[in-house]
Amino acid sequence: MTEYLRNKSSKACHFQAGFTLIEMCFVMLISGLFSLTFLNYYKDYSEKQRIAATNEAITVSQGAVREYLSEEGRYPCPAAPDLPVTDPMYGQPDCTGANVAVVDGRDADGNGTPDQVLIGALPVKFLIQHYADFNLEMDVPITEASVLDGWGQKLTYAVTRSLADPSFVFNERNGAIKVVDEHDEDITPQPGNAHFVIASHGPNGVGGYSSAGRRTESCNPMVIPGTLPPSTVVTPVNERDNCDYSDNKFVVGLRNNTEYSKFDDIVKFYAFQQTDLWRVAASQDYRAYNTNTGNVGISQDVTRVPIQRLDVDGKIQADKIMAEKVCDNGGADCLIIDRITGDVPQMDCNTSDQAFGSISNNQANCVNYKAVIQNRSCPLPGQIVRGVRGDGTLDCVARP
């Protein structure tokens, strides 16, 4: 009897140490809910990181394109999007249209012929080399990685040809790219006047190119059935307009996951906008005028009162400046611009034995020169000749 009870108690204890099937189901259910919540959180976090990386890549690319304009007076032409990194022409600009798409835009210059738009990828290799050659510094330098979006695809770059091709005269009013919202409404200051567009083709990659130059997914037109349920929403434009390379239209829209209005692209553009205070003259030059009846000041000192029509306190950088004269803060000591850019008598040296030496009081300071070099060797040992001055003496510098 004692042995039976001991065995029975042992079995009972052994049974109570385990889990019932119902308990195991509860444990698995709770674990699954935690796992699902974590996976959804991680997926959402990862997607936000990719979107942030894409916005950063577009911002860096925009900065590189704008910086190139500041240095060269035009935008860079796009590169062929279907080339791998190993191809010698990868990341090199193509202004001819041989390896990039060429489409018609608006007639920006009013000559009766549509202005063309070039569509391809950013010429990253060319831009990197350009900044290295000229020792240019950017807040965030462009790299080969910075022209890929958060999903590893090349950013699409479209630019008005007349604003990039060096065979054209740059005119900032001649943007020819049409940018619309998801309702096909123009969102540029003037219809179709965007200078350039930089676009990511989003998570689904429709129409985008991988870093190896392969299209992630084809950009076939979306086929919409003739009969749809009444509740179906169909926008007049969608993400296919950003990858078809067949026209000058790009879409900047809200994210949309519905079947016939899909849009997950991230698109930014640059366009010329004329403000109320500044107007561009009607002629085809770069002249702009200020509509303010008083003086205009550019300064970090909010208490400073401008004393000139355009009063700059400090340093500014601009692509081009056109002015009749440049003056000091007091406005009395001025350099007349045409004295150094035009053919005026004040800048001539009247006698044949004089050469231009310097400028003061808006006139040339002429110095006598001698045709025969006075000294045929540098005065100090270890020096070499750098040039000959107007007075016939040698300009010597220390040997490097």
C-alpha positions as a LaTeX table, in Angstrom:
\begin{tabular}{lrrr}
\hline
Residue & $x$ (\AA) & $y$ (\AA) & $z$ (\AA) \\
\hline
Met1 & 0.00 & 0.00 & 0.00 \\
Thr2 & 2.82 & 2.34 & 0.85 \\
Glu3 & 4.63 & 1.55 & $-2.37$ \\
Tyr4 & 1.49 & 2.24 & $-4.41$ \\
Leu5 & 0.96 & 5.64 & $-2.82$ \\
Arg6 & 4.58 & 6.61 & $-3.37$ \\
Asn7 & 4.42 & 5.72 & $-7.04$ \\
Lys8 & 1.13 & 7.49 & $-7.46$ \\
Ser9 & 2.48 & 10.62 & $-5.81$ \\
Ser10 & 5.55 & 10.53 & $-8.02$ \\
Lys11 & 3.46 & 10.31 & $-11.13$ \\
Ala12 & 1.29 & 13.16 & $-9.98$ \\
Cys13 & 4.28 & 15.37 & $-9.35$ \\
His14 & 5.73 & 14.49 & $-12.71$ \\
Phe15 & 2.46 & 15.37 & $-14.41$ \\
Gln16 & 2.16 & 18.76 & $-12.68$ \\
Ala17 & 5.67 & 19.81 & $-13.79$ \\
Gly18 & 4.71 & 20.01 & $-17.51$ \\
Phe19 & 2.31 & 22.17 & $-19.61$ \\
Thr20 & $-1.07$ & 21.29 & $-20.89$ \\
Leu21 & $-1.81$ & 21.58 & $-24.59$ \\
Ile22 & $-4.01$ & 24.60 & $-23.89$ \\
Glu23 & $-1.21$ & 26.30 & $-21.98$ \\
Met24 & 1.21 & 25.65 & $-24.81$ \\
Cys25 & $-1.26$ & 27.20 & $-27.26$ \\
Phe26 & $-1.51$ & 30.31 & $-25.11$ \\
Val27 & 2.27 & 30.61 & $-24.92$ \\
Met28 & 2.61 & 30.23 & $-28.68$ \\
Leu29 & $-0.18$ & 32.74 & $-29.31$ \\
Ile30 & 1.38 & 35.36 & $-27.06$ \\
Ser31 & 4.83 & 34.77 & $-28.58$ \\
Gly32 & 3.35 & 35.11 & $-32.06$ \\
Leu33 & 1.65 & 38.39 & $-31.17$ \\
Phe34 & 4.90 & 39.80 & $-29.78$ \\
Ser35 & 6.82 & 38.62 & $-32.86$ \\
Leu36 & 4.25 & 40.09 & $-35.23$ \\
Thr37 & 4.28 & 43.42 & $-33.39$ \\
Phe38 & 8.09 & 43.50 & $-33.45$ \\
Leu39 & 8.25 & 42.60 & $-37.16$ \\
Asn40 & 5.71 & 45.29 & $-38.05$ \\
Tyr41 & 7.62 & 47.83 & $-35.96$ \\
Tyr42 & 10.93 & 46.83 & $-37.57$ \\
Lys43 & 9.41 & 46.94 & $-41.05$ \\
Asp44 & 8.01 & 50.42 & $-40.39$ \\
Tyr45 & 11.33 & 51.59 & $-38.90$ \\
Ser46 & 13.31 & 50.17 & $-41.82$ \\
Glu47 & 11.00 & 51.84 & $-44.34$ \\
Lys48 & 11.37 & 55.21 & $-42.61$ \\
Gln49 & 15.15 & 54.81 & $-42.66$ \\
Arg50 & 15.10 & 54.09 & $-46.40$ \\
Ile51 & 12.88 & 57.10 & $-47.08$ \\
Ala52 & 15.20 & 59.32 & $-45.00$ \\
Ala53 & 18.23 & 57.97 & $-46.90$ \\
Thr54 & 16.47 & 58.68 & $-50.20$ \\
Asn55 & 15.63 & 62.26 & $-49.24$ \\
Glu56 & 19.24 & 62.77 & $-48.18$ \\
Ala57 & 20.53 & 61.35 & $-51.48$ \\
Ile58 & 18.27 & 63.66 & $-53.47$ \\
Thr59 & 19.31 & 66.67 & $-51.38$ \\
Val60 & 23.02 & 65.90 & $-51.90$ \\
Ser61 & 22.45 & 65.40 & $-55.63$ \\
Gln62 & 20.52 & 68.66 & $-55.90$ \\
Gly63 & 23.36 & 70.45 & $-54.14$ \\
Ala64 & 25.94 & 68.99 & $-56.52$ \\
Val65 & 23.91 & 69.99 & $-59.58$ \\
Arg66 & 23.35 & 73.52 & $-58.26$ \\
Glu67 & 27.03 & 73.88 & $-57.32$ \\
Tyr68 & 28.01 & 72.86 & $-60.84$ \\
Leu69 & 25.71 & 75.57 & $-62.19$ \\
Ser70 & 27.43 & 78.13 & $-59.95$ \\
Glu71 & 30.86 & 77.13 & $-61.25$ \\
Glu72 & 30.12 & 76.47 & $-64.92$ \\
Gly73 & 27.05 & 78.59 & $-65.68$ \\
Arg74 & 25.00 & 75.55 & $-66.69$ \\
Tyr75 & 23.74 & 72.24 & $-65.30$ \\
Pro76 & 25.49 & 68.94 & $-65.99$ \\
Cys77 & 23.97 & 66.69 & $-68.65$ \\
Pro78 & 22.63 & 63.29 & $-67.49$ \\
Ala79 & 24.48 & 60.00 & $-67.81$ \\
Ala80 & 23.29 & 56.74 & $-69.35$ \\
Pro81 & 21.24 & 54.94 & $-66.64$ \\
Asp82 & 21.79 & 51.39 & $-67.94$ \\
Leu83 & 25.56 & 51.17 & $-67.45$ \\
Pro84 & 27.32 & 49.28 & $-64.63$ \\
Val85 & 30.05 & 50.84 & $-62.52$ \\
Thr86 & 32.68 & 48.91 & $-64.48$ \\
Asp87 & 31.77 & 50.57 & $-67.79$ \\
Pro88 & 34.19 & 53.41 & $-68.72$ \\
Met89 & 31.23 & 55.65 & $-69.63$ \\
Tyr90 & 29.46 & 55.05 & $-66.32$ \\
Gly91 & 28.56 & 58.35 & $-64.64$ \\
Gln92 & 29.75 & 60.45 & $-67.58$ \\
Pro93 & 27.49 & 63.20 & $-69.00$ \\
Asp94 & 25.89 & 62.77 & $-72.40$ \\
Cys95 & 24.72 & 66.05 & $-73.93$ \\
Thr96 & 24.25 & 64.53 & $-77.40$ \\
Gly97 & 21.31 & 62.33 & $-76.45$ \\
Ala98 & 22.98 & 59.22 & $-77.84$ \\
Asn99 & 22.67 & 57.21 & $-74.60$ \\
Val100 & 20.00 & 59.12 & $-72.70$ \\
Ala101 & 16.37 & 59.84 & $-73.51$ \\
Val102 & 15.56 & 63.01 & $-75.47$ \\
Val103 & 11.96 & 64.24 & $-75.31$ \\
Asp104 & 10.15 & 67.43 & $-76.26$ \\
Gly105 & 9.24 & 69.95 & $-73.58$ \\
Arg106 & 7.47 & 73.29 & $-73.78$ \\
Asp107 & 8.55 & 76.01 & $-76.22$ \\
Ala108 & 10.38 & 77.97 & $-73.53$ \\
Asp109 & 12.19 & 80.46 & $-75.77$ \\
Gly110 & 9.17 & 81.16 & $-77.98$ \\
Asn111 & 10.87 & 80.26 & $-81.26$ \\
Gly112 & 8.09 & 77.92 & $-82.35$ \\
Thr113 & 10.05 & 74.73 & $-81.60$ \\
Pro114 & 9.68 & 72.65 & $-78.41$ \\
Asp115 & 12.69 & 72.82 & $-76.12$ \\
Gln116 & 14.14 & 69.37 & $-75.42$ \\
Val117 & 14.60 & 67.53 & $-72.13$ \\
Leu118 & 17.36 & 65.00 & $-71.43$ \\
Ile119 & 16.52 & 62.08 & $-69.09$ \\
Gly120 & 18.98 & 59.62 & $-67.57$ \\
Ala121 & 21.00 & 59.18 & $-64.39$ \\
Leu122 & 23.16 & 61.63 & $-62.46$ \\
Pro123 & 26.69 & 61.93 & $-63.93$ \\
Val124 & 28.21 & 61.05 & $-60.58$ \\
Lys125 & 31.68 & 60.01 & $-61.72$ \\
Phe126 & 32.06 & 63.22 & $-63.72$ \\
Leu127 & 30.88 & 65.41 & $-60.82$ \\
Ile128 & 33.22 & 63.74 & $-58.32$ \\
Gln129 & 36.16 & 64.30 & $-60.65$ \\
His130 & 35.07 & 67.87 & $-61.39$ \\
Tyr131 & 35.04 & 68.85 & $-57.72$ \\
Ala132 & 38.38 & 67.12 & $-57.16$ \\
Asp133 & 40.02 & 68.88 & $-60.13$ \\
Phe134 & 38.91 & 72.33 & $-59.00$ \\
Asn135 & 39.38 & 71.62 & $-55.29$ \\
Leu136 & 35.77 & 72.58 & $-54.59$ \\
Glu137 & 34.21 & 71.93 & $-51.20$ \\
Met138 & 30.60 & 71.03 & $-50.51$ \\
Asp139 & 28.80 & 70.75 & $-47.17$ \\
Val140 & 28.03 & 67.12 & $-48.04$ \\
Pro141 & 30.23 & 65.91 & $-50.93$ \\
Ile142 & 28.65 & 63.77 & $-53.62$ \\
Thr143 & 29.74 & 60.13 & $-53.79$ \\
Glu144 & 28.72 & 57.14 & $-55.88$ \\
Ala145 & 26.62 & 55.91 & $-52.96$ \\
Ser146 & 24.80 & 59.24 & $-52.62$ \\
Val147 & 23.15 & 58.93 & $-56.06$ \\
Leu148 & 21.41 & 55.71 & $-55.03$ \\
Asp149 & 18.12 & 55.83 & $-53.16$ \\
Gly150 & 17.33 & 53.93 & $-49.97$ \\
Trp151 & 16.44 & 50.84 & $-52.01$ \\
Gly152 & 19.74 & 50.77 & $-53.93$ \\
Gln153 & 18.41 & 52.17 & $-57.20$ \\
Lys154 & 19.89 & 54.96 & $-59.28$ \\
Leu155 & 18.17 & 58.31 & $-59.01$ \\
Thr156 & 16.62 & 59.51 & $-62.26$ \\
Tyr157 & 17.86 & 62.91 & $-63.42$ \\
Ala158 & 16.01 & 64.96 & $-66.06$ \\
Val159 & 17.23 & 68.38 & $-67.16$ \\
Thr160 & 16.22 & 70.97 & $-69.74$ \\
Arg161 & 18.72 & 70.55 & $-72.56$ \\
Ser162 & 19.24 & 74.26 & $-73.24$ \\
Leu163 & 20.25 & 74.71 & $-69.58$ \\
Ala164 & 22.84 & 71.91 & $-69.67$ \\
Asp165 & 24.20 & 71.52 & $-73.20$ \\
Pro166 & 27.15 & 73.95 & $-73.65$ \\
Ser167 & 26.12 & 74.61 & $-77.25$ \\
Phe168 & 23.12 & 76.60 & $-75.94$ \\
Val169 & 23.01 & 79.98 & $-74.20$ \\
Phe170 & 21.82 & 79.51 & $-70.61$ \\
Asn171 & 18.64 & 81.40 & $-69.73$ \\
Glu172 & 17.07 & 80.63 & $-66.37$ \\
Arg173 & 13.58 & 81.39 & $-67.70$ \\
Asn174 & 13.78 & 78.56 & $-70.24$ \\
Gly175 & 12.97 & 75.53 & $-68.09$ \\
Ala176 & 10.97 & 73.02 & $-70.14$ \\
Ile177 & 9.95 & 70.22 & $-67.73$ \\
Lys178 & 6.34 & 69.76 & $-66.68$ \\
Val179 & 5.73 & 68.82 & $-63.03$ \\
Val180 & 2.21 & 67.96 & $-61.85$ \\
Asp181 & 0.48 & 66.56 & $-58.78$ \\
Glu182 & $-1.57$ & 63.34 & $-58.65$ \\
His183 & $-4.52$ & 65.23 & $-60.13$ \\
Asp184 & $-2.45$ & 66.25 & $-63.18$ \\
Glu185 & $-2.38$ & 69.89 & $-62.04$ \\
Asp186 & 0.76 & 71.96 & $-62.69$ \\
Ile187 & 2.71 & 72.76 & $-59.52$ \\
Thr188 & 5.58 & 74.80 & $-61.00$ \\
Pro189 & 5.54 & 78.63 & $-60.84$ \\
Gln190 & 4.78 & 78.66 & $-64.57$ \\
Pro191 & 3.36 & 75.60 & $-66.37$ \\
Gly192 & 6.18 & 73.36 & $-67.54$ \\
Asn193 & 9.08 & 75.60 & $-66.50$ \\
Ala194 & 11.10 & 73.30 & $-64.19$ \\
His195 & 14.86 & 73.34 & $-64.79$ \\
Phe196 & 15.59 & 69.82 & $-63.58$ \\
Val197 & 14.01 & 66.89 & $-61.73$ \\
Ile198 & 15.61 & 64.25 & $-59.50$ \\
Ala199 & 13.44 & 61.24 & $-58.74$ \\
Ser200 & 13.53 & 57.99 & $-56.78$ \\
His201 & 11.25 & 55.23 & $-58.02$ \\
Gly202 & 10.40 & 54.16 & $-54.49$ \\
Pro203 & 10.13 & 50.78 & $-52.77$ \\
Asn204 & 8.57 & 48.95 & $-55.71$ \\
Gly205 & 11.26 & 50.25 & $-58.07$ \\
Val206 & 8.96 & 50.46 & $-61.08$ \\
Gly207 & 11.05 & 51.82 & $-63.95$ \\
Gly208 & 14.15 & 52.32 & $-61.83$ \\
Tyr209 & 17.68 & 51.10 & $-62.57$ \\
Ser210 & 19.85 & 49.16 & $-60.16$ \\
Ser211 & 23.46 & 50.13 & $-59.46$ \\
Ala212 & 24.41 & 47.44 & $-61.99$ \\
Gly213 & 22.41 & 49.21 & $-64.70$ \\
Arg214 & 19.49 & 46.74 & $-64.85$ \\
Arg215 & 15.87 & 47.85 & $-64.69$ \\
Thr216 & 14.30 & 46.70 & $-61.44$ \\
Glu217 & 10.86 & 46.40 & $-63.01$ \\
Ser218 & 9.58 & 47.37 & $-66.44$ \\
Cys219 & 7.67 & 50.61 & $-66.89$ \\
Asn220 & 4.77 & 49.32 & $-68.96$ \\
Pro221 & 1.68 & 51.56 & $-69.02$ \\
Met222 & $-0.90$ & 50.71 & $-66.40$ \\
Val223 & $-3.84$ & 48.84 & $-67.93$ \\
Ile224 & $-7.15$ & 49.94 & $-66.40$ \\
Pro225 & $-10.23$ & 47.77 & $-67.08$ \\
Gly226 & $-13.19$ & 49.39 & $-68.74$ \\
Thr227 & $-15.53$ & 48.50 & $-65.87$ \\
Leu228 & $-14.54$ & 49.07 & $-62.25$ \\
Pro229 & $-16.44$ & 49.00 & $-58.96$ \\
Pro230 & $-17.97$ & 52.41 & $-58.13$ \\
Ser231 & $-15.71$ & 52.84 & $-55.10$ \\
Thr232 & $-12.48$ & 52.41 & $-57.12$ \\
Val233 & $-10.26$ & 55.51 & $-57.15$ \\
Val234 & $-8.24$ & 56.11 & $-60.31$ \\
Thr235 & $-5.98$ & 59.16 & $-60.48$ \\
Pro236 & $-5.31$ & 60.68 & $-63.93$ \\
Val237 & $-1.53$ & 60.19 & $-63.47$ \\
Asn238 & 0.59 & 57.71 & $-61.51$ \\
Glu239 & 4.18 & 56.58 & $-60.94$ \\
Arg240 & 4.46 & 55.27 & $-64.51$ \\
Asp241 & 4.70 & 58.89 & $-65.69$ \\
Asn242 & 8.04 & 59.15 & $-63.89$ \\
Cys243 & 9.71 & 56.24 & $-65.64$ \\
Asp244 & 8.31 & 56.05 & $-69.18$ \\
Tyr245 & 11.02 & 58.41 & $-70.56$ \\
Ser246 & 8.57 & 59.31 & $-73.35$ \\
Asp247 & 7.58 & 62.86 & $-72.40$ \\
Asn248 & 8.60 & 65.79 & $-70.22$ \\
Lys249 & 6.00 & 65.14 & $-67.49$ \\
Phe250 & 6.91 & 64.16 & $-63.93$ \\
Val251 & 4.55 & 63.57 & $-61.02$ \\
Val252 & 4.98 & 64.73 & $-57.42$ \\
Gly253 & 2.11 & 63.13 & $-55.52$ \\
Leu254 & 0.90 & 61.70 & $-52.25$ \\
Arg255 & 1.73 & 58.09 & $-51.52$ \\
Asn256 & $-1.01$ & 55.82 & $-52.83$ \\
Asn257 & $-1.28$ & 52.03 & $-52.56$ \\
Thr258 & $-4.55$ & 51.54 & $-54.43$ \\
Glu259 & $-4.30$ & 49.19 & $-57.40$ \\
Tyr260 & $-4.83$ & 51.63 & $-60.27$ \\
Ser261 & $-3.31$ & 54.73 & $-58.68$ \\
Lys262 & $-0.09$ & 53.36 & $-57.22$ \\
Phe263 & 2.47 & 55.99 & $-56.29$ \\
Asp264 & 5.47 & 55.59 & $-54.00$ \\
Asp265 & 8.03 & 57.74 & $-55.83$ \\
Ile266 & 9.97 & 60.54 & $-54.15$ \\
Val267 & 10.47 & 63.44 & $-56.55$ \\
Lys268 & 12.02 & 66.89 & $-56.18$ \\
Phe269 & 12.46 & 69.60 & $-58.78$ \\
Tyr270 & 13.94 & 73.06 & $-59.27$ \\
Ala271 & 12.20 & 75.84 & $-61.19$ \\
Phe272 & 12.70 & 79.54 & $-61.73$ \\
Gln273 & 10.26 & 81.71 & $-59.79$ \\
Gln274 & 9.88 & 85.41 & $-60.26$ \\
Thr275 & 9.06 & 87.19 & $-56.99$ \\
Asp276 & 7.14 & 90.41 & $-56.46$ \\
Leu277 & 10.27 & 92.30 & $-55.40$ \\
Trp278 & 12.45 & 91.19 & $-58.33$ \\
Arg279 & 11.54 & 91.14 & $-62.00$ \\
Val280 & 13.45 & 89.87 & $-65.00$ \\
Ala281 & 13.65 & 92.30 & $-67.89$ \\
Ala282 & 11.76 & 91.38 & $-71.05$ \\
Ser283 & 14.95 & 91.21 & $-73.11$ \\
Gln284 & 16.81 & 87.92 & $-73.47$ \\
Asp285 & 19.70 & 88.91 & $-71.20$ \\
Tyr286 & 20.10 & 88.34 & $-67.47$ \\
Arg287 & 19.07 & 91.80 & $-66.30$ \\
Ala288 & 16.84 & 91.90 & $-63.25$ \\
Tyr289 & 15.40 & 94.91 & $-61.51$ \\
Asn290 & 14.00 & 95.51 & $-58.05$ \\
Thr291 & 10.44 & 96.77 & $-57.78$ \\
Asn292 & 11.01 & 98.20 & $-54.30$ \\
Thr293 & 10.79 & 102.01 & $-54.35$ \\
Gly294 & 13.53 & 102.26 & $-51.70$ \\
Asn295 & 16.97 & 100.75 & $-51.28$ \\
Val296 & 17.53 & 97.02 & $-50.81$ \\
Gly297 & 19.95 & 95.76 & $-48.15$ \\
Ile298 & 21.59 & 92.35 & $-47.70$ \\
Ser299 & 23.00 & 92.09 & $-44.19$ \\
Gln300 & 22.93 & 90.05 & $-41.01$ \\
Asp301 & 22.52 & 93.29 & $-39.08$ \\
Val302 & 18.78 & 93.94 & $-38.91$ \\
Thr303 & 19.37 & 97.54 & $-37.76$ \\
Arg304 & 21.48 & 98.45 & $-40.80$ \\
Val305 & 19.82 & 100.94 & $-43.16$ \\
Pro306 & 20.73 & 100.43 & $-46.85$ \\
Ile307 & 22.16 & 103.57 & $-48.46$ \\
Gln308 & 22.43 & 102.23 & $-52.02$ \\
Arg309 & 19.88 & 100.71 & $-54.36$ \\
Leu310 & 21.54 & 97.35 & $-53.59$ \\
Asp311 & 23.54 & 97.57 & $-50.38$ \\
Val312 & 25.56 & 94.46 & $-49.45$ \\
Asp313 & 27.08 & 94.32 & $-46.00$ \\
Gly314 & 29.62 & 91.49 & $-46.11$ \\
Lys315 & 30.31 & 88.91 & $-48.79$ \\
Ile316 & 27.93 & 87.28 & $-51.23$ \\
Gln317 & 28.29 & 84.59 & $-53.87$ \\
Ala318 & 26.30 & 84.68 & $-57.08$ \\
Asp319 & 26.35 & 82.97 & $-60.47$ \\
Lys320 & 26.50 & 86.33 & $-62.23$ \\
Ile321 & 26.44 & 89.98 & $-61.13$ \\
Met322 & 25.61 & 92.86 & $-63.46$ \\
Ala323 & 26.17 & 96.38 & $-62.15$ \\
Glu324 & 27.34 & 99.74 & $-63.42$ \\
Lys325 & 29.66 & 100.24 & $-60.45$ \\
Val326 & 30.76 & 98.61 & $-57.22$ \\
Cys327 & 31.19 & 100.91 & $-54.20$ \\
Asp328 & 32.45 & 100.78 & $-50.64$ \\
Asn329 & 30.17 & 101.09 & $-47.62$ \\
Gly330 & 30.11 & 104.87 & $-47.83$ \\
Gly331 & 29.13 & 104.89 & $-51.49$ \\
Ala332 & 31.77 & 107.47 & $-52.45$ \\
Asp333 & 34.66 & 105.22 & $-53.52$ \\
Cys334 & 33.38 & 103.28 & $-56.51$ \\
Leu335 & 34.85 & 101.17 & $-59.27$ \\
Ile336 & 33.15 & 101.82 & $-62.61$ \\
Ile337 & 32.65 & 98.39 & $-64.15$ \\
Asp338 & 33.07 & 99.33 & $-67.81$ \\
Arg339 & 36.57 & 100.65 & $-67.02$ \\
Ile340 & 37.75 & 97.04 & $-66.74$ \\
Thr341 & 35.30 & 95.37 & $-69.11$ \\
Gly342 & 34.85 & 97.92 & $-71.89$ \\
Asp343 & 37.06 & 99.72 & $-74.42$ \\
Val344 & 37.41 & 103.15 & $-72.82$ \\
Pro345 & 40.17 & 105.75 & $-73.19$ \\
Gln346 & 40.76 & 105.95 & $-69.44$ \\
Met347 & 42.29 & 102.46 & $-69.56$ \\
Asp348 & 44.69 & 103.12 & $-72.47$ \\
Cys349 & 48.40 & 103.81 & $-72.21$ \\
Asn350 & 49.04 & 106.58 & $-74.76$ \\
Thr351 & 52.71 & 106.16 & $-75.55$ \\
Ser352 & 54.42 & 103.18 & $-77.14$ \\
Asp353 & 56.97 & 102.85 & $-74.34$ \\
Gln354 & 54.32 & 102.39 & $-71.62$ \\
Ala355 & 52.52 & 99.32 & $-70.29$ \\
Phe356 & 49.49 & 98.83 & $-68.08$ \\
Gly357 & 50.52 & 98.59 & $-64.44$ \\
Ser358 & 47.49 & 98.97 & $-62.17$ \\
Ile359 & 44.17 & 100.80 & $-61.69$ \\
Ser360 & 43.43 & 103.70 & $-59.37$ \\
Asn361 & 40.69 & 106.33 & $-59.45$ \\
Asn362 & 39.08 & 104.41 & $-62.33$ \\
Gln363 & 42.07 & 105.06 & $-64.59$ \\
Ala364 & 45.02 & 103.02 & $-65.76$ \\
Asn365 & 48.35 & 103.60 & $-64.11$ \\
Cys366 & 50.84 & 103.25 & $-66.93$ \\
Val367 & 54.51 & 102.50 & $-66.34$ \\
Asn368 & 57.49 & 102.77 & $-68.65$ \\
Tyr369 & 58.95 & 99.50 & $-69.79$ \\
Lys370 & 62.25 & 98.61 & $-71.41$ \\
Ala371 & 62.55 & 96.16 & $-74.23$ \\
Val372 & 65.99 & 95.05 & $-73.04$ \\
Ile373 & 66.11 & 93.00 & $-69.88$ \\
Gln374 & 68.20 & 94.90 & $-67.34$ \\
Asn375 & 69.41 & 91.91 & $-65.33$ \\
Arg376 & 69.92 & 88.57 & $-66.96$ \\
Ser377 & 70.17 & 86.67 & $-63.67$ \\
Cys378 & 68.27 & 86.68 & $-60.41$ \\
Pro379 & 69.81 & 88.71 & $-57.60$ \\
Leu380 & 69.85 & 85.94 & $-55.00$ \\
Pro381 & 71.22 & 82.40 & $-55.24$ \\
Gly382 & 68.60 & 79.65 & $-55.40$ \\
Gln383 & 66.07 & 81.81 & $-57.28$ \\
Ile384 & 64.49 & 81.18 & $-60.67$ \\
Val385 & 62.82 & 83.54 & $-63.15$ \\
Arg386 & 59.03 & 83.66 & $-63.03$ \\
Gly387 & 58.58 & 86.52 & $-65.51$ \\
Val388 & 59.66 & 89.94 & $-66.69$ \\
Arg389 & 58.16 & 93.12 & $-65.25$ \\
Gly390 & 57.12 & 96.12 & $-67.33$ \\
Asp391 & 60.26 & 98.02 & $-66.35$ \\
Gly392 & 62.49 & 95.28 & $-67.73$ \\
Thr393 & 63.54 & 93.75 & $-64.40$ \\
Leu394 & 63.24 & 90.07 & $-63.70$ \\
Asp395 & 60.52 & 88.71 & $-61.42$ \\
Cys396 & 62.35 & 86.04 & $-59.39$ \\
Val397 & 61.07 & 83.54 & $-56.86$ \\
Ala398 & 62.74 & 80.91 & $-54.67$ \\
Arg399 & 63.32 & 77.60 & $-56.36$ \\
Pro400 & 60.61 & 75.13 & $-55.26$ \\
\hline
\end{tabular}
